Amino acid sequence: MKLLFLGSGSAHTLAADNFQSNMMLTADSGRRLLIDCGSDVRWSLAKQGLSHLDLTDIYISHLHADHIGGLEYVGFQTKFDPRCERPRLCVEASLAGPLWNHSLRGGMGVITGMETTLETFFDVRIVTANQPFEWEGARLEPVPALHVSGRHESVHSYGLLIEHDGHRTLLTTDTQFTPSRLSSHYNTADLIF
């Protein structure tokens, strides 16, 4: 299994040689899990010689545009390109409705001759925080991390704890510096990003 950082920049990255923090996990089987799908994913994939044709699965950590802004591109490309199957979209249960209703429906809700849903474009797989799921021989666990806190509401980002071949890698995704909230995961991880 191989983890490729397609970019490691912020939401405001403008550099030609770095992109938003999107990653790709490639299994020995050849399946590819895109971890987040930010607005500049077309360019970060192209820089690696990849395109929508190479995506089989997508995991979304949270609903900011630098993590979901490329889903419209991927959804339309894979829907209308006969060489593609619908990518699997793994999304934490609390994010699935808002992802479609507040982020994607405005641009993707109607195509010629039909109204659409998230399932029109993606094979949606609902995952649950702190509940591991299997992906190509790896155990992936969505890990909630505090990303943005307001007076009355907080936004969580669901990182991933990846366990494969006896190794544990933690991808926090976007999080505030709150080590005590993630200490149990930090203590068991071999590698943390």
ChimeraX commands (.cxc) that place a marker at each C-alpha (Angstrom):
marker #1 position 0.00,0.00,0.00 radius 0.5
marker #1 position 1.31,3.44,-0.93 radius 0.5
marker #1 position 0.30,6.93,0.28 radius 0.5
marker #1 position 0.91,9.78,-2.16 radius 0.5
marker #1 position 0.51,13.42,-1.14 radius 0.5
marker #1 position -1.04,15.15,-4.15 radius 0.5
marker #1 position -0.61,18.43,-2.32 radius 0.5
marker #1 position 0.15,19.65,1.17 radius 0.5
marker #1 position -0.95,23.28,0.93 radius 0.5
marker #1 position -3.76,25.15,2.57 radius 0.5
marker #1 position -7.12,26.25,1.16 radius 0.5
marker #1 position -5.37,29.39,-0.11 radius 0.5
marker #1 position -2.42,27.73,-1.84 radius 0.5
marker #1 position -1.45,29.41,-5.12 radius 0.5
marker #1 position 1.92,27.81,-5.85 radius 0.5
marker #1 position 2.21,26.04,-9.20 radius 0.5
marker #1 position 4.05,23.11,-7.63 radius 0.5
marker #1 position 1.89,22.54,-4.55 radius 0.5
marker #1 position -1.82,21.97,-4.20 radius 0.5
marker #1 position -4.43,21.64,-1.47 radius 0.5
marker #1 position -4.04,18.77,0.98 radius 0.5
marker #1 position -5.43,15.88,-1.03 radius 0.5
marker #1 position -3.86,12.43,-0.76 radius 0.5
marker #1 position -4.12,9.15,-2.63 radius 0.5
marker #1 position -3.87,5.73,-1.05 radius 0.5
marker #1 position -3.08,3.03,-3.60 radius 0.5
marker #1 position -3.68,-0.60,-2.71 radius 0.5
marker #1 position -1.68,-3.52,-4.05 radius 0.5
marker #1 position -4.79,-4.41,-6.08 radius 0.5
marker #1 position -4.49,-1.11,-7.96 radius 0.5
marker #1 position -7.58,0.51,-6.44 radius 0.5
marker #1 position -7.02,4.13,-5.50 radius 0.5
marker #1 position -8.65,5.95,-2.59 radius 0.5
marker #1 position -8.55,9.72,-2.99 radius 0.5
marker #1 position -8.54,11.20,0.50 radius 0.5
marker #1 position -10.38,14.48,0.03 radius 0.5
marker #1 position -11.16,16.00,-3.34 radius 0.5
marker #1 position -10.35,19.69,-3.24 radius 0.5
marker #1 position -11.02,22.34,-5.86 radius 0.5
marker #1 position -7.62,21.92,-7.51 radius 0.5
marker #1 position -7.73,18.11,-7.73 radius 0.5
marker #1 position -7.70,18.20,-11.57 radius 0.5
marker #1 position -4.28,19.83,-11.53 radius 0.5
marker #1 position -2.83,17.80,-8.66 radius 0.5
marker #1 position -3.87,14.56,-10.38 radius 0.5
marker #1 position -2.53,15.72,-13.75 radius 0.5
marker #1 position 0.84,16.61,-12.23 radius 0.5
marker #1 position 1.14,12.95,-11.18 radius 0.5
marker #1 position 0.01,11.68,-14.60 radius 0.5
marker #1 position -3.43,10.75,-13.25 radius 0.5
marker #1 position -7.01,11.78,-14.02 radius 0.5
marker #1 position -10.60,10.94,-13.11 radius 0.5
marker #1 position -10.04,7.62,-14.91 radius 0.5
marker #1 position -7.69,6.54,-12.14 radius 0.5
marker #1 position -10.08,7.15,-9.23 radius 0.5
marker #1 position -11.96,4.20,-7.80 radius 0.5
marker #1 position -12.78,5.43,-4.30 radius 0.5
marker #1 position -13.00,8.78,-2.49 radius 0.5
marker #1 position -13.03,9.57,1.23 radius 0.5
marker #1 position -14.23,12.98,2.40 radius 0.5
marker #1 position -13.01,14.32,5.75 radius 0.5
marker #1 position -15.14,17.48,5.94 radius 0.5
marker #1 position -17.08,19.94,3.82 radius 0.5
marker #1 position -14.69,22.83,3.12 radius 0.5
marker #1 position -14.09,23.50,-0.59 radius 0.5
marker #1 position -10.40,22.59,-0.42 radius 0.5
marker #1 position -11.61,19.09,0.54 radius 0.5
marker #1 position -14.79,18.71,-1.58 radius 0.5
marker #1 position -14.59,21.37,-4.31 radius 0.5
marker #1 position -13.42,18.85,-6.92 radius 0.5
marker #1 position -16.32,16.43,-6.41 radius 0.5
marker #1 position -18.45,18.16,-9.05 radius 0.5
marker #1 position -15.65,17.69,-11.60 radius 0.5
marker #1 position -15.14,14.03,-10.65 radius 0.5
marker #1 position -18.88,13.33,-10.52 radius 0.5
marker #1 position -19.60,14.76,-13.95 radius 0.5
marker #1 position -16.49,13.29,-15.57 radius 0.5
marker #1 position -17.14,9.77,-14.31 radius 0.5
marker #1 position -20.90,10.00,-15.03 radius 0.5
marker #1 position -20.49,10.95,-18.67 radius 0.5
marker #1 position -17.25,9.17,-19.55 radius 0.5
marker #1 position -18.22,5.65,-20.71 radius 0.5
marker #1 position -14.84,4.32,-19.58 radius 0.5
marker #1 position -15.71,4.98,-15.93 radius 0.5
marker #1 position -17.67,3.38,-13.18 radius 0.5
marker #1 position -19.19,5.46,-10.40 radius 0.5
marker #1 position -16.49,5.95,-7.79 radius 0.5
marker #1 position -17.23,4.75,-4.28 radius 0.5
marker #1 position -17.69,7.76,-2.03 radius 0.5
marker #1 position -17.02,7.09,1.65 radius 0.5
marker #1 position -18.48,9.84,3.79 radius 0.5
marker #1 position -19.13,10.07,7.52 radius 0.5
marker #1 position -22.84,9.77,8.34 radius 0.5
marker #1 position -23.22,13.33,9.65 radius 0.5
marker #1 position -21.72,14.80,6.45 radius 0.5
marker #1 position -23.67,12.92,3.76 radius 0.5
marker #1 position -26.86,15.02,3.75 radius 0.5
marker #1 position -25.12,18.40,4.00 radius 0.5
marker #1 position -22.60,17.36,1.33 radius 0.5
marker #1 position -25.40,16.99,-1.21 radius 0.5
marker #1 position -27.95,19.52,0.06 radius 0.5
marker #1 position -25.61,22.39,0.91 radius 0.5
marker #1 position -22.60,21.86,-1.34 radius 0.5
marker #1 position -23.18,19.80,-4.49 radius 0.5
marker #1 position -26.89,19.93,-5.31 radius 0.5
marker #1 position -26.77,23.51,-6.63 radius 0.5
marker #1 position -24.47,22.55,-9.50 radius 0.5
marker #1 position -25.30,18.88,-9.89 radius 0.5
marker #1 position -28.98,18.62,-8.90 radius 0.5
marker #1 position -30.38,18.60,-12.43 radius 0.5
marker #1 position -29.00,17.18,-15.65 radius 0.5
marker #1 position -30.85,17.05,-18.95 radius 0.5
marker #1 position -33.97,15.00,-18.51 radius 0.5
marker #1 position -33.63,14.18,-14.83 radius 0.5
marker #1 position -33.23,15.37,-11.29 radius 0.5
marker #1 position -30.29,13.77,-9.54 radius 0.5
marker #1 position -29.06,12.68,-6.12 radius 0.5
marker #1 position -25.60,12.05,-4.72 radius 0.5
marker #1 position -26.08,8.40,-5.74 radius 0.5
marker #1 position -26.50,9.42,-9.39 radius 0.5
marker #1 position -22.79,10.25,-9.45 radius 0.5
marker #1 position -21.24,8.16,-6.67 radius 0.5
marker #1 position -21.59,4.73,-5.08 radius 0.5
marker #1 position -22.15,6.22,-1.61 radius 0.5
marker #1 position -20.80,4.31,1.38 radius 0.5
marker #1 position -21.76,5.79,4.75 radius 0.5
marker #1 position -19.09,5.34,7.41 radius 0.5
marker #1 position -19.29,6.20,11.10 radius 0.5
marker #1 position -16.84,8.03,13.34 radius 0.5
marker #1 position -14.67,5.68,15.42 radius 0.5
marker #1 position -16.10,2.64,13.58 radius 0.5
marker #1 position -13.49,0.95,11.36 radius 0.5
marker #1 position -14.34,-0.14,7.85 radius 0.5
marker #1 position -12.39,-2.33,5.44 radius 0.5
marker #1 position -10.80,-1.10,2.24 radius 0.5
marker #1 position -8.63,-3.41,0.14 radius 0.5
marker #1 position -7.18,-5.29,3.09 radius 0.5
marker #1 position -6.67,-2.18,5.21 radius 0.5
marker #1 position -8.66,-1.19,8.27 radius 0.5
marker #1 position -9.69,2.47,8.06 radius 0.5
marker #1 position -11.17,4.28,11.04 radius 0.5
marker #1 position -12.73,7.76,10.76 radius 0.5
marker #1 position -11.27,9.82,13.60 radius 0.5
marker #1 position -13.20,12.97,14.60 radius 0.5
marker #1 position -11.00,16.01,15.20 radius 0.5
marker #1 position -12.09,19.51,16.13 radius 0.5
marker #1 position -11.50,21.72,13.10 radius 0.5
marker #1 position -13.37,24.99,13.69 radius 0.5
marker #1 position -15.17,26.02,16.85 radius 0.5
marker #1 position -17.72,28.78,17.06 radius 0.5
marker #1 position -19.83,30.13,19.90 radius 0.5
marker #1 position -22.68,27.69,19.31 radius 0.5
marker #1 position -21.41,25.11,16.88 radius 0.5
marker #1 position -18.26,23.18,16.05 radius 0.5
marker #1 position -17.05,21.71,12.78 radius 0.5
marker #1 position -15.35,18.33,12.88 radius 0.5
marker #1 position -12.97,16.90,10.35 radius 0.5
marker #1 position -12.85,13.13,10.16 radius 0.5
marker #1 position -9.26,12.04,9.77 radius 0.5
marker #1 position -8.30,8.43,9.10 radius 0.5
marker #1 position -6.44,5.89,11.15 radius 0.5
marker #1 position -5.08,3.43,8.59 radius 0.5
marker #1 position -4.02,-0.01,9.79 radius 0.5
marker #1 position -2.29,-2.22,7.26 radius 0.5
marker #1 position 0.34,-4.96,7.58 radius 0.5
marker #1 position 0.71,-4.29,11.31 radius 0.5
marker #1 position 1.40,-0.56,10.85 radius 0.5
marker #1 position -0.87,2.25,11.98 radius 0.5
marker #1 position -0.80,5.62,10.22 radius 0.5
marker #1 position -2.89,8.56,11.42 radius 0.5
marker #1 position -3.97,11.26,8.98 radius 0.5
marker #1 position -5.51,13.98,11.13 radius 0.5
marker #1 position -6.75,16.04,8.17 radius 0.5
marker #1 position -7.67,19.58,9.23 radius 0.5
marker #1 position -7.61,19.93,13.00 radius 0.5
marker #1 position -6.96,22.45,15.72 radius 0.5
marker #1 position -3.98,21.82,17.96 radius 0.5
marker #1 position -5.81,19.76,20.58 radius 0.5
marker #1 position -3.43,16.91,21.39 radius 0.5
marker #1 position -5.43,15.71,24.38 radius 0.5
marker #1 position -8.46,15.01,22.16 radius 0.5
marker #1 position -6.44,12.72,19.89 radius 0.5
marker #1 position -3.95,11.32,22.42 radius 0.5
marker #1 position -5.31,7.75,22.31 radius 0.5
marker #1 position -4.78,7.70,18.53 radius 0.5
marker #1 position -1.39,9.42,18.77 radius 0.5
marker #1 position -0.25,6.80,21.28 radius 0.5
marker #1 position -1.08,3.86,19.02 radius 0.5
marker #1 position 0.05,5.31,15.66 radius 0.5
marker #1 position 3.42,4.45,14.15 radius 0.5
marker #1 position 3.29,7.47,11.86 radius 0.5
marker #1 position 1.25,10.68,12.08 radius 0.5
marker #1 position 0.52,13.22,9.33 radius 0.5
marker link #1:1,2 radius 0.2
marker link #1:2,3 radius 0.2
marker link #1:3,4 radius 0.2
marker link #1:4,5 radius 0.2
marker link #1:5,6 radius 0.2
marker link #1:6,7 radius 0.2
marker link #1:7,8 radius 0.2
marker link #1:8,9 radius 0.2
marker link #1:9,10 radius 0.2
marker link #1:10,11 radius 0.2
marker link #1:11,12 radius 0.2
marker link #1:12,13 radius 0.2
marker link #1:13,14 radius 0.2
marker link #1:14,15 radius 0.2
marker link #1:15,16 radius 0.2
marker link #1:16,17 radius 0.2
marker link #1:17,18 radius 0.2
marker link #1:18,19 radius 0.2
marker link #1:19,20 radius 0.2
marker link #1:20,21 radius 0.2
marker link #1:21,22 radius 0.2
marker link #1:22,23 radius 0.2
marker link #1:23,24 radius 0.2
marker link #1:24,25 radius 0.2
marker link #1:25,26 radius 0.2
marker link #1:26,27 radius 0.2
marker link #1:27,28 radius 0.2
marker link #1:28,29 radius 0.2
marker link #1:29,30 radius 0.2
marker link #1:30,31 radius 0.2
marker link #1:31,32 radius 0.2
marker link #1:32,33 radius 0.2
marker link #1:33,34 radius 0.2
marker link #1:34,35 radius 0.2
marker link #1:35,36 radius 0.2
marker link #1:36,37 radius 0.2
marker link #1:37,38 radius 0.2
marker link #1:38,39 radius 0.2
marker link #1:39,40 radius 0.2
marker link #1:40,41 radius 0.2
marker link #1:41,42 radius 0.2
marker link #1:42,43 radius 0.2
marker link #1:43,44 radius 0.2
marker link #1:44,45 radius 0.2
marker link #1:45,46 radius 0.2
marker link #1:46,47 radius 0.2
marker link #1:47,48 radius 0.2
marker link #1:48,49 radius 0.2
marker link #1:49,50 radius 0.2
marker link #1:50,51 radius 0.2
marker link #1:51,52 radius 0.2
marker link #1:52,53 radius 0.2
marker link #1:53,54 radius 0.2
marker link #1:54,55 radius 0.2
marker link #1:55,56 radius 0.2
marker link #1:56,57 radius 0.2
marker link #1:57,58 radius 0.2
marker link #1:58,59 radius 0.2
marker link #1:59,60 radius 0.2
marker link #1:60,61 radius 0.2
marker link #1:61,62 radius 0.2
marker link #1:62,63 radius 0.2
marker link #1:63,64 radius 0.2
marker link #1:64,65 radius 0.2
marker link #1:65,66 radius 0.2
marker link #1:66,67 radius 0.2
marker link #1:67,68 radius 0.2
marker link #1:68,69 radius 0.2
marker link #1:69,70 radius 0.2
marker link #1:70,71 radius 0.2
marker link #1:71,72 radius 0.2
marker link #1:72,73 radius 0.2
marker link #1:73,74 radius 0.2
marker link #1:74,75 radius 0.2
marker link #1:75,76 radius 0.2
marker link #1:76,77 radius 0.2
marker link #1:77,78 radius 0.2
marker link #1:78,79 radius 0.2
marker link #1:79,80 radius 0.2
marker link #1:80,81 radius 0.2
marker link #1:81,82 radius 0.2
marker link #1:82,83 radius 0.2
marker link #1:83,84 radius 0.2
marker link #1:84,85 radius 0.2
marker link #1:85,86 radius 0.2
marker link #1:86,87 radius 0.2
marker link #1:87,88 radius 0.2
marker link #1:88,89 radius 0.2
marker link #1:89,90 radius 0.2
marker link #1:90,91 radius 0.2
marker link #1:91,92 radius 0.2
marker link #1:92,93 radius 0.2
marker link #1:93,94 radius 0.2
marker link #1:94,95 radius 0.2
marker link #1:95,96 radius 0.2
marker link #1:96,97 radius 0.2
marker link #1:97,98 radius 0.2
marker link #1:98,99 radius 0.2
marker link #1:99,100 radius 0.2
marker link #1:100,101 radius 0.2
marker link #1:101,102 radius 0.2
marker link #1:102,103 radius 0.2
marker link #1:103,104 radius 0.2
marker link #1:104,105 radius 0.2
marker link #1:105,106 radius 0.2
marker link #1:106,107 radius 0.2
marker link #1:107,108 radius 0.2
marker link #1:108,109 radius 0.2
marker link #1:109,110 radius 0.2
marker link #1:110,111 radius 0.2
marker link #1:111,112 radius 0.2
marker link #1:112,113 radius 0.2
marker link #1:113,114 radius 0.2
marker link #1:114,115 radius 0.2
marker link #1:115,116 radius 0.2
marker link #1:116,117 radius 0.2
marker link #1:117,118 radius 0.2
marker link #1:118,119 radius 0.2
marker link #1:119,120 radius 0.2
marker link #1:120,121 radius 0.2
marker link #1:121,122 radius 0.2
marker link #1:122,123 radius 0.2
marker link #1:123,124 radius 0.2
marker link #1:124,125 radius 0.2
marker link #1:125,126 radius 0.2
marker link #1:126,127 radius 0.2
marker link #1:127,128 radius 0.2
marker link #1:128,129 radius 0.2
marker link #1:129,130 radius 0.2
marker link #1:130,131 radius 0.2
marker link #1:131,132 radius 0.2
marker link #1:132,133 radius 0.2
marker link #1:133,134 radius 0.2
marker link #1:134,135 radius 0.2
marker link #1:135,136 radius 0.2
marker link #1:136,137 radius 0.2
marker link #1:137,138 radius 0.2
marker link #1:138,139 radius 0.2
marker link #1:139,140 radius 0.2
marker link #1:140,141 radius 0.2
marker link #1:141,142 radius 0.2
marker link #1:142,143 radius 0.2
marker link #1:143,144 radius 0.2
marker link #1:144,145 radius 0.2
marker link #1:145,146 radius 0.2
marker link #1:146,147 radius 0.2
marker link #1:147,148 radius 0.2
marker link #1:148,149 radius 0.2
marker link #1:149,150 radius 0.2
marker link #1:150,151 radius 0.2
marker link #1:151,152 radius 0.2
marker link #1:152,153 radius 0.2
marker link #1:153,154 radius 0.2
marker link #1:154,155 radius 0.2
marker link #1:155,156 radius 0.2
marker link #1:156,157 radius 0.2
marker link #1:157,158 radius 0.2
marker link #1:158,159 radius 0.2
marker link #1:159,160 radius 0.2
marker link #1:160,161 radius 0.2
marker link #1:161,162 radius 0.2
marker link #1:162,163 radius 0.2
marker link #1:163,164 radius 0.2
marker link #1:164,165 radius 0.2
marker link #1:165,166 radius 0.2
marker link #1:166,167 radius 0.2
marker link #1:167,168 radius 0.2
marker link #1:168,169 radius 0.2
marker link #1:169,170 radius 0.2
marker link #1:170,171 radius 0.2
marker link #1:171,172 radius 0.2
marker link #1:172,173 radius 0.2
marker link #1:173,174 radius 0.2
marker link #1:174,175 radius 0.2
marker link #1:175,176 radius 0.2
marker link #1:176,177 radius 0.2
marker link #1:177,178 radius 0.2
marker link #1:178,179 radius 0.2
marker link #1:179,180 radius 0.2
marker link #1:180,181 radius 0.2
marker link #1:181,182 radius 0.2
marker link #1:182,183 radius 0.2
marker link #1:183,184 radius 0.2
marker link #1:184,185 radius 0.2
marker link #1:185,186 radius 0.2
marker link #1:186,187 radius 0.2
marker link #1:187,188 radius 0.2
marker link #1:188,189 radius 0.2
marker link #1:189,190 radius 0.2
marker link #1:190,191 radius 0.2
marker link #1:191,192 radius 0.2
marker link #1:192,193 radius 0.2
view
